[in-house]
Amino acid sequence: MDNPNVMQAVGEAFAAHHITVRSDERMSDAVARTLGLSQPDANRWMEALDSGCTVEEANRRVGIVSHKENAPFLNTIARLIGSALGSVTPR
């Protein structure tokens, strides 16, 4: 993950939804746990966001078809990434 805006957005989404990254896990481990993904899928999901994909596209890439139970978290990530990227995009 090269984009600090994506990492910050994921971290802020965790905080907003009271999800704690455990001391023995990386951010991608917490994403895997939160979204019910395998570690490789969590990495692909975060890489998709890092490369500029929407949350919906990142979900498709890892096979998340329905995310009713995770919708609030995913919506927060989408909003935070959108505002972070919008603030660094030249107008």
C-alpha positions as CSV (number, residue, x, y, z in Angstrom):
1,M,0.0,0.0,0.0
2,D,1.6,3.2,-1.2
3,N,-1.3,5.6,-0.7
4,P,-1.3,7.1,2.8
5,N,-4.8,8.5,2.0
6,V,-6.2,5.0,1.7
7,M,-4.6,3.8,4.8
8,Q,-5.8,6.9,6.7
9,A,-9.3,6.4,5.4
10,V,-9.4,2.7,6.4
11,G,-8.0,3.7,9.9
12,E,-10.7,6.4,10.2
13,A,-13.4,4.0,9.2
14,F,-12.2,1.5,11.8
15,A,-12.3,4.3,14.4
16,A,-15.8,5.4,13.3
17,H,-17.1,1.9,13.7
18,H,-15.2,1.0,16.9
19,I,-13.1,-1.6,15.2
20,T,-9.7,-2.0,16.9
21,V,-6.6,-3.2,15.1
22,R,-5.2,-5.8,17.5
23,S,-1.6,-5.4,18.6
24,D,-0.7,-8.7,16.9
25,E,-2.2,-7.8,13.5
26,R,-1.5,-5.6,10.5
27,M,-4.1,-3.3,8.9
28,S,-4.8,-6.0,6.3
29,D,-5.4,-8.6,9.0
30,A,-8.0,-6.3,10.6
31,V,-9.6,-5.7,7.2
32,A,-9.7,-9.5,6.6
33,R,-11.3,-10.0,10.0
34,T,-13.8,-7.2,9.6
35,L,-15.0,-8.1,6.1
36,G,-14.7,-11.9,6.6
37,L,-12.1,-12.2,3.9
38,S,-9.0,-14.4,3.5
39,Q,-5.7,-12.6,4.0
40,P,-4.9,-12.7,0.2
41,D,-8.3,-11.3,-0.6
42,A,-7.9,-8.5,2.0
43,N,-4.6,-7.6,0.5
44,R,-6.2,-7.5,-3.0
45,W,-9.1,-5.4,-1.7
46,M,-6.8,-2.8,-0.2
47,E,-4.5,-2.9,-3.3
48,A,-7.6,-2.2,-5.5
49,L,-8.5,0.8,-3.3
50,D,-4.8,1.9,-3.4
51,S,-4.9,1.8,-7.2
52,G,-7.9,4.1,-7.4
53,C,-10.8,1.6,-7.6
54,T,-14.1,2.4,-6.0
55,V,-15.1,0.3,-3.0
56,E,-17.7,-1.4,-5.3
57,E,-14.9,-2.4,-7.8
58,A,-12.6,-3.6,-4.9
59,N,-15.5,-5.7,-3.6
60,R,-16.1,-7.3,-7.1
61,R,-12.4,-8.1,-7.4
62,V,-12.5,-10.2,-4.2
63,G,-15.9,-11.6,-4.7
64,I,-17.9,-9.6,-2.2
65,V,-21.4,-9.8,-3.7
66,S,-23.5,-8.8,-0.8
67,H,-22.2,-6.8,2.1
68,K,-25.3,-6.0,4.1
69,E,-23.6,-6.6,7.4
70,N,-20.6,-4.6,6.4
71,A,-22.4,-1.8,4.5
72,P,-22.0,0.9,7.1
73,F,-18.2,0.2,7.3
74,L,-17.8,0.1,3.5
75,N,-19.8,3.2,3.1
76,T,-17.6,5.0,5.5
77,I,-14.5,3.9,3.7
78,A,-15.9,5.0,0.4
79,R,-16.8,8.4,1.7
80,L,-13.4,8.9,3.4
81,I,-11.4,7.8,0.4
82,G,-13.5,9.9,-1.9
83,S,-13.0,13.0,0.3
84,A,-9.3,12.3,0.7
85,L,-8.6,11.7,-3.0
86,G,-10.8,14.7,-3.8
87,S,-8.7,16.9,-1.6
88,V,-5.4,15.9,-3.4
89,T,-6.7,15.9,-6.9
90,P,-5.8,19.0,-8.9
91,R,-8.9,20.9,-10.1
